[in-house]
Amino acid sequence: MWYTVRRKLPIDSLLYNFLPSWWHRGYGLDFGREFVFGPDYRVSCHQEMARTLARRFPQLAIGDSDPVADVVPPDFGNAATAAAAGCEIAYPVDNYPWNRHLEAEKVRALEVPSDITSVFPYSEIVSQVERLNSRLGRTESPLFVPRGVLNDAVLIRGQDFFLDREEDPELAGHLLAFCYGILQAVVNFNAANRRPETTILTNCTVPFVGPESYTDWLLPFDLEIFAVAEAAGCPFGIHHCGVFDPYLSAYRRIPKVEFLEIGWGSDIAKTLAGFPEALVRYIYSAQFLLSASAVEVEEETERILARVPAGDRHRFSLSVPDIEHGTRDENLLVILEACLRQDGLTVPSL
């Protein structure tokens, strides 16, 4: 769950996200099957998480000291499309759900369902949202989280997918078509059932294939999904958690990108200049945050912000994802302090 700093900043926003392991090891919170399949338990956990962050990080102004019960749908994480493909799903108490891979013959038998809400896990999401609406007196619509075509293919098949591309291209193509079909259904469902949501492709695995292979092999899928999203009235975005620079020209072939999330080490100014229509969010390195001192984090944050042209601050944001247990609290605070100093502001003493 993402927590946004609730104070005026010179940049668009600053977001924090804590891993399940942070909650499990620090507070004994169990994720696992009950967190996914027990909607009442999950809602109460989210309330306690909000209270915990409000107490622990008062200067950040995240969390909520008196949170209301809200409709929180189950989160199958990266395993959603894999679950729809019939992969076995594991539900660890200290991590997001993950899946086992499918053998080739089961991949060959995959077919895109005619109604995505009739297959697990999407049927489960719809059912739980309806149950929570009934209990809490709400009218929330389900939201399916879009993924990336290559991401899902690799999750379903594992590393064998890259071997399939060379040794059995028909099998690899069939799996990509299945993943595309699920993604298309997700985009259309979201557009039909609630206000148009930004379709954000998760392209975490694109750096595995390089810019040329992405352009020749995978960009056509992304262009098709862009067309689907545009026809459905949904803004379009890309999550690329690797270094963005080598892929900038390929992504620029997509006519309109309204959101970009770029990885640690990417050229911020170049990305902002190359996509003047986009909100650009820069991903802070969780590993650096875990191992660095507060002084090192402060200095690095100042270097990051210095790369943002003054005229683009309104469309630049920072995300601090995957915060692991053992990360120093002060490391999170100094990021906020560095952002506020851009406008001569400070974090008030509590």
N, C-alpha and C positions, 0 to 999 in steps of 0.2 A: 504494500500500500504506500502511495506517495503522500508526502506531507509538504505543503508549500508554506514557506515563511510568510507570515501575515504582517508585513510592514512594507512601507514604500522603499523601493530600491532603485538605484540608477539603471539597473538592467531589468529586463522583462520579468524574470522570476528566478527564484532559487528553491530547488526541491531536494528533499532528502528521502531515501528509501532504505529501510533496514531489513536485512535478510532474515528468513525464518530462524536461522541458527543464532542470530543476535538475540531474538526473543526467547528461544528455547534455552540457550545456555545462560542467559542473563536473568530470565524471569520464570523459567520452567514452563513456558507456554508450549503446548503440544499442537503441532499442525496435524499431519497424518490424515487418516480417513475421516475422523470425526470433524475436522476442520473443513473438509471438502463436502462431506455428505450430511453434516449436521448444521442446518442453517441457523437454528437458535443459538447453538454453541458458538458458531462463527461470529454472529452479530455481537454476542456478549464479549467475545475476545477482542473484536475491533473497538468496542467501547473501552475496555481495559487498556488496550494499546494506546488509545488517544489520551486517557488519563495519565498513563505512565510517562509519555513524552512531555506532556504539559508540566509534570512535576520535575522531571529530570533535566529538561532543557527550557527553562522559562525564558531565557534570553532569546532563544530562536523563535519563540511565538509559534510553535507547531503543536499539534495535538489539541486536546480540549479537556478542560477540567471537569466539565459536566456534559458529556456527549449524549446525544439522543440515539435511540436505537434506529438504525437505518437499514434499508434493503441492500444487503451485501451479497451479490451473486457468488457462486463457487468459482474458484480460480484454478483451472487445470494447467496454468502456466504454459510452458512450451509444448506440453504433451497433448493439447486439445486435438489437433489434426491427427496425430498418431493414434489417439484413442478412437477417433472416428474410423481409422483404418483397421482397427481391431488389434492394435498392439496391447500387450499386457502393461498395465500401469501400476507403478509402485507409489506409495504415499508415505514417505518418511516423516517422522515427527519433527525433524529439524531442517527440512528443505521443501522446495516445491515438488509437485508430482513430476515423475520422470517415467520414461517408457523403455521397454525392451524392443529390439528391432525385429522386423518381419523377414522371413525367408523369401526367396525369389518367387516361389509358386503362389504364395499368398498375395504378393504384390501384383502378380499377373491377374489375379482374380478381382482386384479392386475396381469398384464402380462408384461414381459420384452419385449420392442419393438424390432422388427427385425432390425430396423435402428434407432439408437439413435439420429441422426441428424434430424429425422422427428418429434420429440416430443419436446414440450416446457419443460425446458428453453434452451435446447441444440440447437434447431432450431433458437432461437433468438440470441444466441451467434454467430453462424455461419453467420447469416444474417448481424449482426452489424459489424463483422470483415470484411466481404466483402464490406460493405458500406464504412467503414473507409479506407480500402485499396484503393478503387476507388478514394476517395476524396484526400487522402494524397500521392498517387502514391507509395504505398507499396505493398508488397507481403507476409504479415504475415499470418501464418496459425493459425486457432483457436486452443485453448488449453482448454480442459475440466479438471477441478480440481478434482482429485480423493478424495473420502471420506472414511469413515470406515463403515463396514457392521452393527455393533451394533449402532454406532452413528446415522446412517440413520434410522434404525428401530425404535429407541427411538424417533427421531424427527417426524417420520410419525405417530406413534401410541401413543406417550407420555408414561406416567408412566404405562398405561394399558398394555404396551408390557410385562412388567415383570409379571403381573398377567396372561396374555395370556400364558406365558411360563409354568405356573403351571396348569392353568385351561383349556387352549385350545392350547396345544403344536403344533397341526397341523397348526393353524392360525399363531402362532409365527414362525414356520418353513417356512411357505409360504412367510411371509414378509422378513425374512432373505434371502431366495432364490431370491426374487425380488431385494433386495438391492445388493446382490452379482452380479446378472446379470447386473445391471446398472453399477456397478464398473468395471466389466470385460469389458463391452462395452466402458467405458471411457478409460481404459488402452489401449485397442486395437485401438481406434480412435486416441489417441495421438501418438502411435507408427507409425501408418500408414500415418499420416498427417504432421508430423514435426520430427525433430531430437528426438531420444529417450529421453523422460523426466523421471526424477525420479518419480516413483510411491510411494507416501507417504500416508500410511494409517493414518487416523485420529482416534485414539483410545481414545478419551477423556472420553468416558463412560465406558471403561473397568474396572476402579476402582470400579464401582458400583456393579460388580459381583464377584470380588475377583479372586485371582490367580488360584485356583482349577477349578472354573467354566469356567474361560477364557480358560484354558488348555483343558478341556474336551469338551467344547461346541463351543468356538469361534475360537480357534487356527486353527482348520481344514479349516475354511474359509480363514484365513490369509495365510495359507500355499498354498491354491489353488490360491489366488491372486498373491502370490510370483511366483508360477509356470507360471501364465499368463504373468506377467511382464518379467520374465526371458526369456520366449519363444519369447516375443516381443522385446527383446533387451533393456529393460528399467531397470535401476538401481532400487533398492527397499529400501524403508525407512519406518520408523514408527514415528508418533507423539504420544507421551504418556505424556500428560501434568500433570498427577498425579505423585506421588512418584514412581519411576521406580523400585526400588530394589526388591520388592516382586514378580515382573513379569520377572525379568532378565532371570531366568532359562527357563521359558516358551518361551520367545521370542528367546532365544538362539537355540531353536529347528528349527528356520528358517535358512536355510543353509547359506545365505549371506545377511547381512543387511549393506548397505553402508551409511545410514544416520539414526541417532537417535536424536529425540528431546525429552528431558526428563524434568520433572517438578521440580519446586522449592523444595528443600529439598532432592533430590536424591543424591545418593553416586556417585560423578563424577568419582573418580579414579576407583571404582569397575566397573562402566559401560565401561570406556575406556579399562580396562583390559579384560572385558568379550567380547568385540566386537572390536578386534584389526583392523578389516577391515573397521570400520565405522567412519565417521565424527560425533561427538557428540556435539549437541547444547543444552545448558542449558537455561531454560526459567526463566527469572527474574520475580519475583512476582510484578504484577502491583499494587496490594493492598498495599504491603510494600512500593513501590516507591511513592505512593500517600500520605501515612501517615507519612513516616519517614523523619527525618531531613537529610540535606546533609552529616553531619558527620556520621550518622548511615548508610547511603547508601554507603559512602566511606569505612567504616569498613566492611560492609557485602560483598562488592565487593572484597575487599582484601582477605576475608576468602574464598570466592568462588574460586578465582584464585589460592590460596595456595593449593587447593585440586587437582589441575591439575599437574600431573608429567611433569617435564621439557621436557621430550622426546615426550610428547603427545600434546604439545601446538599447533602444526601445524594442528591438527585435532580436536581442541576444539574451539567452538565459543559461543558467548552469544547473546541471543535474548531478546529484551526489548519490549514485545508486549503490546497491549491494554492500551496504555498511555491515561489516563483519564484527562479531564479538571480539573484543580486545582493542577496537579502535578508540583512541583517546577522545573523550568528550570535547576537550579544548580544540581538537583538530576540526571539529564541526563548527565550533563557534568562531574560530579565526577566519573561516571562509566568509561568514556573514560580515564580520568586522571589516574585512578587506573590501567587500562590496559597498558597504556604507561609507567608507572613507572616500570613495570616489566623489561623493557629494558633500564631503566635510562632516559627515554624521558619525555618531558613535552608538554602540549598544548601551542602553541605559542600565545603570547599576540596579540590582534587585536586592 
